[in-house]
Amino acid sequence: MDSNYFGITDTGRIRDNNEDTFIAEQIPGTDFIIACAIDGVGGYTGGEVAAAIARKAIVQKLSKPVGDLAILMRAAIAEANDQILLEKQQNKDLEDMACVLTLALADLATNQFYYAHVGDTRLYLLRDQSLIKISKDQSFVGFMEDTGRLTEEQAMRHPKRNEINKALGFIPHIGLQEDYIETGHSPFLPGDLLLLCSDGLSDMVNRHDMTEILVSDSDLYHKAQQLINEANANGGLDNITAVLVKHSKEPLKHEATKPLPQPKIKHVIKNIEKQTVLTADMPTARPVHGNKAIATVPTGKSGNSSARIIALVLIVLLGIGFYFYIRSRDQSDVTGTDPARVIEHRSLEQVKLQDTLDKLQGNILILSDSIFKSPIMINEPLRISRDSLYIRAESKIILQSDSSYSGEPFAIAATNKSILIENIDFQRFKNVNSLQQKGVLLKNVKILNADSAALPIKR
């Protein structure tokens, strides 16, 4: 067993056969790891056959990962779909078979992972002890859960949780339909862990319990086995599959930037006053004659010198005060600003969005175009202070940089562990790609009028 990846599948406690299968292997001669959870559908043997066909097609198609990996993965799934349909035509006993799957390709050399998904198997990312669901369930119940209309517990118990909208083996030419196969890519940072699983796991084990198992100190084999055991302990109503991929380098540690030490004004004043007194009272030196320096006692003319010194002290104090004023004004852009000053230059939609972020209950924010009018003009970064957040627009919303602003769209707290942004476009920002470098996950996002060096994050 390799320490970077591991997969396991189990029949469960109710089924007589296992229609699930998986892929967990490194492509020879590369830094790519293929991970895939495949759930067969269609009777005692049909689902098992469909899953096996899909597995073989994907391994063959991804044996040489070159070019646009998202296109390559879509082609692999489309090829699997065509082969399943061909087998159904040749064998009428298998005409009801199909399968769903989630495929991931982790590139350890570039710290990225790519994924493609059809159905209700799932992809999760564990980062800094926070578990994020990356894929979207292509089912009615999954849609209700992803949009916040059902809680995770309600979705797990829903009578229609096993009904799916899309699968391999339903219709031909799925590769030509833009929205049939969900694809994307995101940073895969040192310390990150990917979990791909069938609904036999996600319907039996909630996210909290998954997280507790995944953050434990055990190796991938024992983590996967614990997930299987937990699903069986909760009923084991379906076949159970779990595939884990870990970026085994040392995890990155995000530390807050420490402010420079600032001298206390009172101490500065006392020191300057002390030096002023000493300067005013000290004898002044006259030119040296021979080997002796002749000291003279201050005369009444020292009053003029004292006045000049006091004026100098006042100038120094004014300079120090002005320095700290400028410094505090610059820092307030990130740490908090005077609301009256902010509202003067922020758009109404930006104020509304920031207020929504500040008052949000929970970690999911669904943006509706009936509330937020697109484009939302951004004059300064939107502050995100919570440890994890999922922002999703119901229909496409554009965040647009004001012509006078050239910074990032978000100012993210150093304590943040995970952010997922979906279905939002960024227009006229120069630093959107730096969000991905900080580990922000972007799904169905476009960068409009960006630099030529922008990363290809179009979904």
Protein Blocks (a to p, Z undefined) as FASTA:
>chain_A
ZZkbccdddebjmbmbdfbdcdddddehiabdcddddddeeijklmmmmmmmmmmmmmmm
mmpcghjfklmmmmmmmmmmmmmmmmmmmmmklmmgccddddddddfknopacdddedjb
dcdddeehiacdfbdcdbfklmmmmnopacfklmmmpmklmpcfbdehiaghklmpmklp
ccddddddehiacddddfklmmmpcfklmmmmmmpmbdfklmmmmmmmmmmmnnopaccd
ddddddfbdcdddddddddddddfklmmmmmmmmmmmmmmpccddddehjbccdddddfk
lmmmmmmmmmmmmmmmmmmmmmmmmmmmmmmmmnopcfklmmmmpcfklmmmmmmmmmpg
cjbdcddfklmccddddfbdcddfbfbdcdddfbacdddddfkbcbdfbdcdfkbmbdcd
ehiacehiaklmmmmmnopacehiacehiafkbccfbZZ
